[in-house]
Amino acid sequence: MKIENKFIVINKKHLEEISQDKNLKPLVDKFMKGLNVISLILPNNKYWVVNQDEPYANEVIKLIGKGEDSKEIL
């Protein structure tokens, strides 16, 4: 299985935290507005996200790898 960096994941909690800075709030607000507009155009796909530092992360990636490898066989 080849692992690709094809997604951008940003924790909303972190955006909320940095938006407490009055200089960054307009940027975060504009960013969120842009994401909302883009999400209307993109397909309605859903994804699971796992932090790599979680103790179960290796098991999750192994399971995903098995699923991806099985797709290559078909």
mmCIF file of the N, C-alpha and C atoms, coordinates in Angstrom:
data_MODEL
# 
_entry.id   MODEL 
# 
loop_
_atom_site.group_PDB 
_atom_site.id 
_atom_site.type_symbol 
_atom_site.label_atom_id 
_atom_site.label_alt_id 
_atom_site.label_comp_id 
_atom_site.label_asym_id 
_atom_site.label_entity_id 
_atom_site.label_seq_id 
_atom_site.pdbx_PDB_ins_code 
_atom_site.Cartn_x 
_atom_site.Cartn_y 
_atom_site.Cartn_z 
_atom_site.occupancy 
_atom_site.B_iso_or_equiv 
_atom_site.pdbx_formal_charge 
_atom_site.auth_seq_id 
_atom_site.auth_comp_id 
_atom_site.auth_asym_id 
_atom_site.auth_atom_id 
_atom_site.pdbx_PDB_model_num 
ATOM 1   N N  . MET A 1 1  ? 0.843   -1.179 0.000  1.00 0.00 ? 1  MET A N  1 
ATOM 2   C CA . MET A 1 1  ? 0.000   0.000  0.000  1.00 0.00 ? 1  MET A CA 1 
ATOM 3   C C  . MET A 1 1  ? 0.887   1.241  0.000  1.00 0.00 ? 1  MET A C  1 
ATOM 4   N N  . LYS A 1 2  ? 0.574   2.161  -0.885 1.00 0.00 ? 2  LYS A N  1 
ATOM 5   C CA . LYS A 1 2  ? 1.281   3.436  -0.947 1.00 0.00 ? 2  LYS A CA 1 
ATOM 6   C C  . LYS A 1 2  ? 0.496   4.458  -0.123 1.00 0.00 ? 2  LYS A C  1 
ATOM 7   N N  . ILE A 1 3  ? 1.172   5.137  0.782  1.00 0.00 ? 3  ILE A N  1 
ATOM 8   C CA . ILE A 1 3  ? 0.518   6.157  1.599  1.00 0.00 ? 3  ILE A CA 1 
ATOM 9   C C  . ILE A 1 3  ? 0.783   7.514  0.954  1.00 0.00 ? 3  ILE A C  1 
ATOM 10  N N  . GLU A 1 4  ? -0.300  8.239  0.675  1.00 0.00 ? 4  GLU A N  1 
ATOM 11  C CA . GLU A 1 4  ? -0.191  9.544  0.039  1.00 0.00 ? 4  GLU A CA 1 
ATOM 12  C C  . GLU A 1 4  ? -0.690  10.638 0.970  1.00 0.00 ? 4  GLU A C  1 
ATOM 13  N N  . ASN A 1 5  ? -0.129  11.795 0.827  1.00 0.00 ? 5  ASN A N  1 
ATOM 14  C CA . ASN A 1 5  ? -0.622  12.971 1.553  1.00 0.00 ? 5  ASN A CA 1 
ATOM 15  C C  . ASN A 1 5  ? -1.561  13.720 0.613  1.00 0.00 ? 5  ASN A C  1 
ATOM 16  N N  . LYS A 1 6  ? -2.780  13.227 0.491  1.00 0.00 ? 6  LYS A N  1 
ATOM 17  C CA . LYS A 1 6  ? -3.703  13.848 -0.446 1.00 0.00 ? 6  LYS A CA 1 
ATOM 18  C C  . LYS A 1 6  ? -4.836  14.604 0.224  1.00 0.00 ? 6  LYS A C  1 
ATOM 19  N N  . PHE A 1 7  ? -4.775  14.750 1.535  1.00 0.00 ? 7  PHE A N  1 
ATOM 20  C CA . PHE A 1 7  ? -5.815  15.462 2.274  1.00 0.00 ? 7  PHE A CA 1 
ATOM 21  C C  . PHE A 1 7  ? -5.200  16.552 3.135  1.00 0.00 ? 7  PHE A C  1 
ATOM 22  N N  . ILE A 1 8  ? -5.984  17.576 3.406  1.00 0.00 ? 8  ILE A N  1 
ATOM 23  C CA . ILE A 1 8  ? -5.606  18.614 4.352  1.00 0.00 ? 8  ILE A CA 1 
ATOM 24  C C  . ILE A 1 8  ? -6.585  18.501 5.517  1.00 0.00 ? 8  ILE A C  1 
ATOM 25  N N  . VAL A 1 9  ? -6.067  18.330 6.715  1.00 0.00 ? 9  VAL A N  1 
ATOM 26  C CA . VAL A 1 9  ? -6.923  18.203 7.901  1.00 0.00 ? 9  VAL A CA 1 
ATOM 27  C C  . VAL A 1 9  ? -6.547  19.318 8.866  1.00 0.00 ? 9  VAL A C  1 
ATOM 28  N N  . ILE A 1 10 ? -7.533  20.106 9.235  1.00 0.00 ? 10 ILE A N  1 
ATOM 29  C CA . ILE A 1 10 ? -7.320  21.178 10.196 1.00 0.00 ? 10 ILE A CA 1 
ATOM 30  C C  . ILE A 1 10 ? -8.370  21.023 11.287 1.00 0.00 ? 10 ILE A C  1 
ATOM 31  N N  . ASN A 1 11 ? -7.925  20.898 12.505 1.00 0.00 ? 11 ASN A N  1 
ATOM 32  C CA . ASN A 1 11 ? -8.819  20.744 13.636 1.00 0.00 ? 11 ASN A CA 1 
ATOM 33  C C  . ASN A 1 11 ? -9.571  22.065 13.867 1.00 0.00 ? 11 ASN A C  1 
ATOM 34  N N  . LYS A 1 12 ? -10.889 22.014 13.855 1.00 0.00 ? 12 LYS A N  1 
ATOM 35  C CA . LYS A 1 12 ? -11.697 23.231 14.060 1.00 0.00 ? 12 LYS A CA 1 
ATOM 36  C C  . LYS A 1 12 ? -11.402 23.867 15.410 1.00 0.00 ? 12 LYS A C  1 
ATOM 37  N N  . LYS A 1 13 ? -11.063 23.040 16.385 1.00 0.00 ? 13 LYS A N  1 
ATOM 38  C CA . LYS A 1 13 ? -10.720 23.558 17.711 1.00 0.00 ? 13 LYS A CA 1 
ATOM 39  C C  . LYS A 1 13 ? -9.519  24.501 17.616 1.00 0.00 ? 13 LYS A C  1 
ATOM 40  N N  . HIS A 1 14 ? -8.541  24.141 16.790 1.00 0.00 ? 14 HIS A N  1 
ATOM 41  C CA . HIS A 1 14 ? -7.359  24.985 16.642 1.00 0.00 ? 14 HIS A CA 1 
ATOM 42  C C  . HIS A 1 14 ? -7.709  26.296 15.944 1.00 0.00 ? 14 HIS A C  1 
ATOM 43  N N  . LEU A 1 15 ? -8.609  26.229 14.968 1.00 0.00 ? 15 LEU A N  1 
ATOM 44  C CA . LEU A 1 15 ? -9.045  27.461 14.308 1.00 0.00 ? 15 LEU A CA 1 
ATOM 45  C C  . LEU A 1 15 ? -9.757  28.384 15.287 1.00 0.00 ? 15 LEU A C  1 
ATOM 46  N N  . GLU A 1 16 ? -10.585 27.794 16.143 1.00 0.00 ? 16 GLU A N  1 
ATOM 47  C CA . GLU A 1 16 ? -11.274 28.589 17.161 1.00 0.00 ? 16 GLU A CA 1 
ATOM 48  C C  . GLU A 1 16 ? -10.267 29.234 18.113 1.00 0.00 ? 16 GLU A C  1 
ATOM 49  N N  . GLU A 1 17 ? -9.238  28.481 18.470 1.00 0.00 ? 17 GLU A N  1 
ATOM 50  C CA . GLU A 1 17 ? -8.220  29.004 19.388 1.00 0.00 ? 17 GLU A CA 1 
ATOM 51  C C  . GLU A 1 17 ? -7.468  30.179 18.768 1.00 0.00 ? 17 GLU A C  1 
ATOM 52  N N  . ILE A 1 18 ? -7.030  30.028 17.512 1.00 0.00 ? 18 ILE A N  1 
ATOM 53  C CA . ILE A 1 18 ? -6.253  31.122 16.916 1.00 0.00 ? 18 ILE A CA 1 
ATOM 54  C C  . ILE A 1 18 ? -7.131  32.310 16.559 1.00 0.00 ? 18 ILE A C  1 
ATOM 55  N N  . SER A 1 19 ? -8.441  32.079 16.398 1.00 0.00 ? 19 SER A N  1 
ATOM 56  C CA . SER A 1 19 ? -9.325  33.206 16.078 1.00 0.00 ? 19 SER A CA 1 
ATOM 57  C C  . SER A 1 19 ? -9.548  34.104 17.299 1.00 0.00 ? 19 SER A C  1 
ATOM 58  N N  . GLN A 1 20 ? -9.068  33.690 18.474 1.00 0.00 ? 20 GLN A N  1 
ATOM 59  C CA . GLN A 1 20 ? -9.138  34.542 19.654 1.00 0.00 ? 20 GLN A CA 1 
ATOM 60  C C  . GLN A 1 20 ? -8.192  35.743 19.502 1.00 0.00 ? 20 GLN A C  1 
ATOM 61  N N  . ASP A 1 21 ? -7.194  35.581 18.656 1.00 0.00 ? 21 ASP A N  1 
ATOM 62  C CA . ASP A 1 21 ? -6.276  36.683 18.355 1.00 0.00 ? 21 ASP A CA 1 
ATOM 63  C C  . ASP A 1 21 ? -6.994  37.632 17.396 1.00 0.00 ? 21 ASP A C  1 
ATOM 64  N N  . LYS A 1 22 ? -7.176  38.878 17.799 1.00 0.00 ? 22 LYS A N  1 
ATOM 65  C CA . LYS A 1 22 ? -7.959  39.825 16.994 1.00 0.00 ? 22 LYS A CA 1 
ATOM 66  C C  . LYS A 1 22 ? -7.357  40.054 15.609 1.00 0.00 ? 22 LYS A C  1 
ATOM 67  N N  . ASN A 1 23 ? -6.044  39.849 15.470 1.00 0.00 ? 23 ASN A N  1 
ATOM 68  C CA . ASN A 1 23 ? -5.408  40.005 14.162 1.00 0.00 ? 23 ASN A CA 1 
ATOM 69  C C  . ASN A 1 23 ? -5.681  38.817 13.248 1.00 0.00 ? 23 ASN A C  1 
ATOM 70  N N  . LEU A 1 24 ? -5.871  37.635 13.851 1.00 0.00 ? 24 LEU A N  1 
ATOM 71  C CA . LEU A 1 24 ? -6.092  36.429 13.056 1.00 0.00 ? 24 LEU A CA 1 
ATOM 72  C C  . LEU A 1 24 ? -7.562  36.138 12.809 1.00 0.00 ? 24 LEU A C  1 
ATOM 73  N N  . LYS A 1 25 ? -8.452  36.682 13.632 1.00 0.00 ? 25 LYS A N  1 
ATOM 74  C CA . LYS A 1 25 ? -9.877  36.389 13.497 1.00 0.00 ? 25 LYS A CA 1 
ATOM 75  C C  . LYS A 1 25 ? -10.419 36.683 12.097 1.00 0.00 ? 25 LYS A C  1 
ATOM 76  N N  . PRO A 1 26 ? -10.108 37.834 11.477 1.00 0.00 ? 26 PRO A N  1 
ATOM 77  C CA . PRO A 1 26 ? -10.623 38.074 10.123 1.00 0.00 ? 26 PRO A CA 1 
ATOM 78  C C  . PRO A 1 26 ? -10.131 37.037 9.112  1.00 0.00 ? 26 PRO A C  1 
ATOM 79  N N  . LEU A 1 27 ? -8.893  36.602 9.269  1.00 0.00 ? 27 LEU A N  1 
ATOM 80  C CA . LEU A 1 27 ? -8.335  35.596 8.369  1.00 0.00 ? 27 LEU A CA 1 
ATOM 81  C C  . LEU A 1 27 ? -9.043  34.254 8.547  1.00 0.00 ? 27 LEU A C  1 
ATOM 82  N N  . VAL A 1 28 ? -9.257  33.843 9.798  1.00 0.00 ? 28 VAL A N  1 
ATOM 83  C CA . VAL A 1 28 ? -9.953  32.583 10.085 1.00 0.00 ? 28 VAL A CA 1 
ATOM 84  C C  . VAL A 1 28 ? -11.387 32.660 9.570  1.00 0.00 ? 28 VAL A C  1 
ATOM 85  N N  . ASP A 1 29 ? -12.050 33.794 9.800  1.00 0.00 ? 29 ASP A N  1 
ATOM 86  C CA . ASP A 1 29 ? -13.432 33.957 9.326  1.00 0.00 ? 29 ASP A CA 1 
ATOM 87  C C  . ASP A 1 29 ? -13.506 33.839 7.799  1.00 0.00 ? 29 ASP A C  1 
ATOM 88  N N  . LYS A 1 30 ? -12.564 34.477 7.114  1.00 0.00 ? 30 LYS A N  1 
ATOM 89  C CA . LYS A 1 30 ? -12.536 34.425 5.648  1.00 0.00 ? 30 LYS A CA 1 
ATOM 90  C C  . LYS A 1 30 ? -12.240 32.996 5.169  1.00 0.00 ? 30 LYS A C  1 
ATOM 91  N N  . PHE A 1 31 ? -11.321 32.336 5.858  1.00 0.00 ? 31 PHE A N  1 
ATOM 92  C CA . PHE A 1 31 ? -10.971 30.951 5.534  1.00 0.00 ? 31 PHE A CA 1 
ATOM 93  C C  . PHE A 1 31 ? -12.188 30.036 5.662  1.00 0.00 ? 31 PHE A C  1 
ATOM 94  N N  . MET A 1 32 ? -12.909 30.160 6.787  1.00 0.00 ? 32 MET A N  1 
ATOM 95  C CA . MET A 1 32 ? -14.092 29.323 7.014  1.00 0.00 ? 32 MET A CA 1 
ATOM 96  C C  . MET A 1 32 ? -15.181 29.614 5.984  1.00 0.00 ? 32 MET A C  1 
ATOM 97  N N  . LYS A 1 33 ? -15.360 30.875 5.642  1.00 0.00 ? 33 LYS A N  1 
ATOM 98  C CA . LYS A 1 33 ? -16.351 31.246 4.631  1.00 0.00 ? 33 LYS A CA 1 
ATOM 99  C C  . LYS A 1 33 ? -15.981 30.608 3.285  1.00 0.00 ? 33 LYS A C  1 
ATOM 100 N N  . GLY A 1 34 ? -14.697 30.669 2.944  1.00 0.00 ? 34 GLY A N  1 
ATOM 101 C CA . GLY A 1 34 ? -14.229 30.043 1.707  1.00 0.00 ? 34 GLY A CA 1 
ATOM 102 C C  . GLY A 1 34 ? -14.446 28.544 1.713  1.00 0.00 ? 34 GLY A C  1 
ATOM 103 N N  . LEU A 1 35 ? -14.149 27.889 2.824  1.00 0.00 ? 35 LEU A N  1 
ATOM 104 C CA . LEU A 1 35 ? -14.371 26.444 2.929  1.00 0.00 ? 35 LEU A CA 1 
ATOM 105 C C  . LEU A 1 35 ? -15.847 26.095 2.763  1.00 0.00 ? 35 LEU A C  1 
ATOM 106 N N  . ASN A 1 36 ? -16.717 26.902 3.343  1.00 0.00 ? 36 ASN A N  1 
ATOM 107 C CA . ASN A 1 36 ? -18.156 26.650 3.220  1.00 0.00 ? 36 ASN A CA 1 
ATOM 108 C C  . ASN A 1 36 ? -18.611 26.750 1.765  1.00 0.00 ? 36 ASN A C  1 
ATOM 109 N N  . VAL A 1 37 ? -18.102 27.737 1.030  1.00 0.00 ? 37 VAL A N  1 
ATOM 110 C CA . VAL A 1 37 ? -18.449 27.883 -0.386 1.00 0.00 ? 37 VAL A CA 1 
ATOM 111 C C  . VAL A 1 37 ? -17.915 26.699 -1.183 1.00 0.00 ? 37 VAL A C  1 
ATOM 112 N N  . ILE A 1 38 ? -16.675 26.335 -0.952 1.00 0.00 ? 38 ILE A N  1 
ATOM 113 C CA . ILE A 1 38 ? -16.059 25.211 -1.669 1.00 0.00 ? 38 ILE A CA 1 
ATOM 114 C C  . ILE A 1 38 ? -16.805 23.916 -1.389 1.00 0.00 ? 38 ILE A C  1 
ATOM 115 N N  . SER A 1 39 ? -17.254 23.736 -0.141 1.00 0.00 ? 39 SER A N  1 
ATOM 116 C CA . SER A 1 39 ? -17.938 22.486 0.218  1.00 0.00 ? 39 SER A CA 1 
ATOM 117 C C  . SER A 1 39 ? -19.263 22.328 -0.526 1.00 0.00 ? 39 SER A C  1 
ATOM 118 N N  . LEU A 1 40 ? -19.835 23.418 -0.990 1.00 0.00 ? 40 LEU A N  1 
ATOM 119 C CA . LEU A 1 40 ? -21.068 23.335 -1.785 1.00 0.00 ? 40 LEU A CA 1 
ATOM 120 C C  . LEU A 1 40 ? -20.800 22.782 -3.180 1.00 0.00 ? 40 LEU A C  1 
ATOM 121 N N  . ILE A 1 41 ? -19.573 22.922 -3.640 1.00 0.00 ? 41 ILE A N  1 
ATOM 122 C CA . ILE A 1 41 ? -19.197 22.498 -4.989 1.00 0.00 ? 41 ILE A CA 1 
ATOM 123 C C  . ILE A 1 41 ? -18.664 21.068 -5.006 1.00 0.00 ? 41 ILE A C  1 
ATOM 124 N N  . LEU A 1 42 ? -17.951 20.688 -3.953 1.00 0.00 ? 42 LEU A N  1 
ATOM 125 C CA . LEU A 1 42 ? -17.298 19.377 -3.908 1.00 0.00 ? 42 LEU A CA 1 
ATOM 126 C C  . LEU A 1 42 ? -18.305 18.259 -3.649 1.00 0.00 ? 42 LEU A C  1 
ATOM 127 N N  . PRO A 1 43 ? -17.934 17.021 -4.013 1.00 0.00 ? 43 PRO A N  1 
ATOM 128 C CA . PRO A 1 43 ? -18.807 15.889 -3.699 1.00 0.00 ? 43 PRO A CA 1 
ATOM 129 C C  . PRO A 1 43 ? -18.992 15.755 -2.192 1.00 0.00 ? 43 PRO A C  1 
ATOM 130 N N  . ASN A 1 44 ? -20.092 15.161 -1.802 1.00 0.00 ? 44 ASN A N  1 
ATOM 131 C CA . ASN A 1 44 ? -20.409 15.009 -0.384 1.00 0.00 ? 44 ASN A CA 1 
ATOM 132 C C  . ASN A 1 44 ? -19.748 13.753 0.188  1.00 0.00 ? 44 ASN A C  1 
ATOM 133 N N  . ASN A 1 45 ? -18.424 13.716 0.130  1.00 0.00 ? 45 ASN A N  1 
ATOM 134 C CA . ASN A 1 45 ? -17.686 12.584 0.679  1.00 0.00 ? 45 ASN A CA 1 
ATOM 135 C C  . ASN A 1 45 ? -17.476 12.765 2.169  1.00 0.00 ? 45 ASN A C  1 
ATOM 136 N N  . LYS A 1 46 ? -17.406 11.664 2.875  1.00 0.00 ? 46 LYS A N  1 
ATOM 137 C CA . LYS A 1 46 ? -17.149 11.675 4.320  1.00 0.00 ? 46 LYS A CA 1 
ATOM 138 C C  . LYS A 1 46 ? -15.869 10.896 4.580  1.00 0.00 ? 46 LYS A C  1 
ATOM 139 N N  . TYR A 1 47 ? -15.090 11.337 5.561  1.00 0.00 ? 47 TYR A N  1 
ATOM 140 C CA . TYR A 1 47 ? -13.816 10.694 5.862  1.00 0.00 ? 47 TYR A CA 1 
ATOM 141 C C  . TYR A 1 47 ? -13.659 10.532 7.369  1.00 0.00 ? 47 TYR A C  1 
ATOM 142 N N  . TRP A 1 48 ? -12.909 9.522  7.749  1.00 0.00 ? 48 TRP A N  1 
ATOM 143 C CA . TRP A 1 48 ? -12.499 9.325  9.128  1.00 0.00 ? 48 TRP A CA 1 
ATOM 144 C C  . TRP A 1 48 ? -11.073 9.840  9.248  1.00 0.00 ? 48 TRP A C  1 
ATOM 145 N N  . VAL A 1 49 ? -10.777 10.489 10.338 1.00 0.00 ? 49 VAL A N  1 
ATOM 146 C CA . VAL A 1 49 ? -9.431  11.015 10.574 1.00 0.00 ? 49 VAL A CA 1 
ATOM 147 C C  . VAL A 1 49 ? -8.905  10.405 11.868 1.00 0.00 ? 49 VAL A C  1 
ATOM 148 N N  . VAL A 1 50 ? -7.675  9.939  11.839 1.00 0.00 ? 50 VAL A N  1 
ATOM 149 C CA . VAL A 1 50 ? -7.038  9.361  13.028 1.00 0.00 ? 50 VAL A CA 1 
ATOM 150 C C  . VAL A 1 50 ? -5.718  10.082 13.264 1.00 0.00 ? 50 VAL A C  1 
ATOM 151 N N  . ASN A 1 51 ? -5.529  10.572 14.470 1.00 0.00 ? 51 ASN A N  1 
ATOM 152 C CA . ASN A 1 51 ? -4.249  11.184 14.813 1.00 0.00 ? 51 ASN A CA 1 
ATOM 153 C C  . ASN A 1 51 ? -3.176  10.094 14.823 1.00 0.00 ? 51 ASN A C  1 
ATOM 154 N N  . GLN A 1 52 ? -2.061  10.363 14.203 1.00 0.00 ? 52 GLN A N  1 
ATOM 155 C CA . GLN A 1 52 ? -0.997  9.369  14.108 1.00 0.00 ? 52 GLN A CA 1 
ATOM 156 C C  . GLN A 1 52 ? -0.379  9.040  15.457 1.00 0.00 ? 52 GLN A C  1 
ATOM 157 N N  . ASP A 1 53 ? -0.520  9.920  16.429 1.00 0.00 ? 53 ASP A N  1 
ATOM 158 C CA . ASP A 1 53 ? 0.086   9.654  17.736 1.00 0.00 ? 53 ASP A CA 1 
ATOM 159 C C  . ASP A 1 53 ? -0.840  8.889  18.684 1.00 0.00 ? 53 ASP A C  1 
ATOM 160 N N  . GLU A 1 54 ? -2.023  8.518  18.218 1.00 0.00 ? 54 GLU A N  1 
ATOM 161 C CA . GLU A 1 54 ? -2.917  7.707  19.045 1.00 0.00 ? 54 GLU A CA 1 
ATOM 162 C C  . GLU A 1 54 ? -2.379  6.278  19.131 1.00 0.00 ? 54 GLU A C  1 
ATOM 163 N N  . PRO A 1 55 ? -2.574  5.593  20.256 1.00 0.00 ? 55 PRO A N  1 
ATOM 164 C CA . PRO A 1 55 ? -2.016  4.245  20.408 1.00 0.00 ? 55 PRO A CA 1 
ATOM 165 C C  . PRO A 1 55 ? -2.587  3.232  19.414 1.00 0.00 ? 55 PRO A C  1 
ATOM 166 N N  . TYR A 1 56 ? -3.757  3.460  18.882 1.00 0.00 ? 56 TYR A N  1 
ATOM 167 C CA . TYR A 1 56 ? -4.396  2.530  17.944 1.00 0.00 ? 56 TYR A CA 1 
ATOM 168 C C  . TYR A 1 56 ? -4.139  2.906  16.481 1.00 0.00 ? 56 TYR A C  1 
ATOM 169 N N  . ALA A 1 57 ? -3.377  3.963  16.230 1.00 0.00 ? 57 ALA A N  1 
ATOM 170 C CA . ALA A 1 57 ? -3.176  4.460  14.865 1.00 0.00 ? 57 ALA A CA 1 
ATOM 171 C C  . ALA A 1 57 ? -2.554  3.403  13.950 1.00 0.00 ? 57 ALA A C  1 
ATOM 172 N N  . ASN A 1 58 ? -1.583  2.639  14.441 1.00 0.00 ? 58 ASN A N  1 
ATOM 173 C CA . ASN A 1 58 ? -0.943  1.626  13.596 1.00 0.00 ? 58 ASN A CA 1 
ATOM 174 C C  . ASN A 1 58 ? -1.926  0.540  13.184 1.00 0.00 ? 58 ASN A C  1 
ATOM 175 N N  . GLU A 1 59 ? -2.824  0.172  14.077 1.00 0.00 ? 59 GLU A N  1 
ATOM 176 C CA . GLU A 1 59 ? -3.835  -0.834 13.734 1.00 0.00 ? 59 GLU A CA 1 
ATOM 177 C C  . GLU A 1 59 ? -4.784  -0.301 12.666 1.00 0.00 ? 59 GLU A C  1 
ATOM 178 N N  . VAL A 1 60 ? -5.135  0.966  12.789 1.00 0.00 ? 60 VAL A N  1 
ATOM 179 C CA . VAL A 1 60 ? -6.039  1.578  11.806 1.00 0.00 ? 60 VAL A CA 1 
ATOM 180 C C  . VAL A 1 60 ? -5.375  1.606  10.433 1.00 0.00 ? 60 VAL A C  1 
ATOM 181 N N  . ILE A 1 61 ? -4.111  2.009  10.366 1.00 0.00 ? 61 ILE A N  1 
ATOM 182 C CA . ILE A 1 61 ? -3.433  2.102  9.071  1.00 0.00 ? 61 ILE A CA 1 
ATOM 183 C C  . ILE A 1 61 ? -3.256  0.716  8.450  1.00 0.00 ? 61 ILE A C  1 
ATOM 184 N N  . LYS A 1 62 ? -3.034  -0.302 9.289  1.00 0.00 ? 62 LYS A N  1 
ATOM 185 C CA . LYS A 1 62 ? -2.947  -1.676 8.770  1.00 0.00 ? 62 LYS A CA 1 
ATOM 186 C C  . LYS A 1 62 ? -4.280  -2.097 8.157  1.00 0.00 ? 62 LYS A C  1 
ATOM 187 N N  . LEU A 1 63 ? -5.362  -1.794 8.825  1.00 0.00 ? 63 LEU A N  1 
ATOM 188 C CA . LEU A 1 63 ? -6.691  -2.141 8.330  1.00 0.00 ? 63 LEU A CA 1 
ATOM 189 C C  . LEU A 1 63 ? -6.989  -1.404 7.019  1.00 0.00 ? 63 LEU A C  1 
ATOM 190 N N  . ILE A 1 64 ? -6.661  -0.129 6.971  1.00 0.00 ? 64 ILE A N  1 
ATOM 191 C CA . ILE A 1 64 ? -6.855  0.634  5.737  1.00 0.00 ? 64 ILE A CA 1 
ATOM 192 C C  . ILE A 1 64 ? -5.998  0.041  4.622  1.00 0.00 ? 64 ILE A C  1 
ATOM 193 N N  . GLY A 1 65 ? -4.763  -0.321 4.955  1.00 0.00 ? 65 GLY A N  1 
ATOM 194 C CA . GLY A 1 65 ? -3.869  -0.914 3.961  1.00 0.00 ? 65 GLY A CA 1 
ATOM 195 C C  . GLY A 1 65 ? -4.436  -2.193 3.373  1.00 0.00 ? 65 GLY A C  1 
ATOM 196 N N  . LYS A 1 66 ? -4.995  -3.040 4.216  1.00 0.00 ? 66 LYS A N  1 
ATOM 197 C CA . LYS A 1 66 ? -5.607  -4.281 3.719  1.00 0.00 ? 66 LYS A CA 1 
ATOM 198 C C  . LYS A 1 66 ? -6.744  -3.962 2.761  1.00 0.00 ? 66 LYS A C  1 
ATOM 199 N N  . GLY A 1 67 ? -7.557  -2.977 3.103  1.00 0.00 ? 67 GLY A N  1 
ATOM 200 C CA . GLY A 1 67 ? -8.664  -2.585 2.228  1.00 0.00 ? 67 GLY A CA 1 
ATOM 201 C C  . GLY A 1 67 ? -8.152  -2.034 0.909  1.00 0.00 ? 67 GLY A C  1 
ATOM 202 N N  . GLU A 1 68 ? -7.134  -1.203 0.949  1.00 0.00 ? 68 GLU A N  1 
ATOM 203 C CA . GLU A 1 68 ? -6.576  -0.643 -0.276 1.00 0.00 ? 68 GLU A CA 1 
ATOM 204 C C  . GLU A 1 68 ? -5.939  -1.726 -1.127 1.00 0.00 ? 68 GLU A C  1 
ATOM 205 N N  . ASP A 1 69 ? -5.202  -2.645 -0.489 1.00 0.00 ? 69 ASP A N  1 
ATOM 206 C CA . ASP A 1 69 ? -4.562  -3.729 -1.231 1.00 0.00 ? 69 ASP A CA 1 
ATOM 207 C C  . ASP A 1 69 ? -5.611  -4.613 -1.913 1.00 0.00 ? 69 ASP A C  1 
ATOM 208 N N  . SER A 1 70 ? -6.743  -4.842 -1.245 1.00 0.00 ? 70 SER A N  1 
ATOM 209 C CA . SER A 1 70 ? -7.776  -5.681 -1.837 1.00 0.00 ? 70 SER A CA 1 
ATOM 210 C C  . SER A 1 70 ? -8.407  -5.012 -3.044 1.00 0.00 ? 70 SER A C  1 
ATOM 211 N N  . LYS A 1 71 ? -8.426  -3.693 -3.092 1.00 0.00 ? 71 LYS A N  1 
ATOM 212 C CA . LYS A 1 71 ? -8.957  -2.978 -4.256 1.00 0.00 ? 71 LYS A CA 1 
ATOM 213 C C  . LYS A 1 71 ? -8.048  -3.185 -5.476 1.00 0.00 ? 71 LYS A C  1 
ATOM 214 N N  . GLU A 1 72 ? -6.726  -3.258 -5.211 1.00 0.00 ? 72 GLU A N  1 
ATOM 215 C CA . GLU A 1 72 ? -5.769  -3.435 -6.308 1.00 0.00 ? 72 GLU A CA 1 
ATOM 216 C C  . GLU A 1 72 ? -5.937  -4.801 -6.961 1.00 0.00 ? 72 GLU A C  1 
ATOM 217 N N  . ILE A 1 73 ? -6.358  -5.789 -6.202 1.00 0.00 ? 73 ILE A N  1 
ATOM 218 C CA . ILE A 1 73 ? -6.538  -7.145 -6.734 1.00 0.00 ? 73 ILE A CA 1 
ATOM 219 C C  . ILE A 1 73 ? -7.739  -7.201 -7.673 1.00 0.00 ? 73 ILE A C  1 
ATOM 220 N N  . LEU A 1 74 ? -8.788  -6.439 -7.345 1.00 0.00 ? 74 LEU A N  1 
ATOM 221 C CA . LEU A 1 74 ? -10.002 -6.445 -8.167 1.00 0.00 ? 74 LEU A CA 1 
ATOM 222 C C  . LEU A 1 74 ? -9.798  -5.803 -9.446 1.00 0.00 ? 74 LEU A C  1 
# 
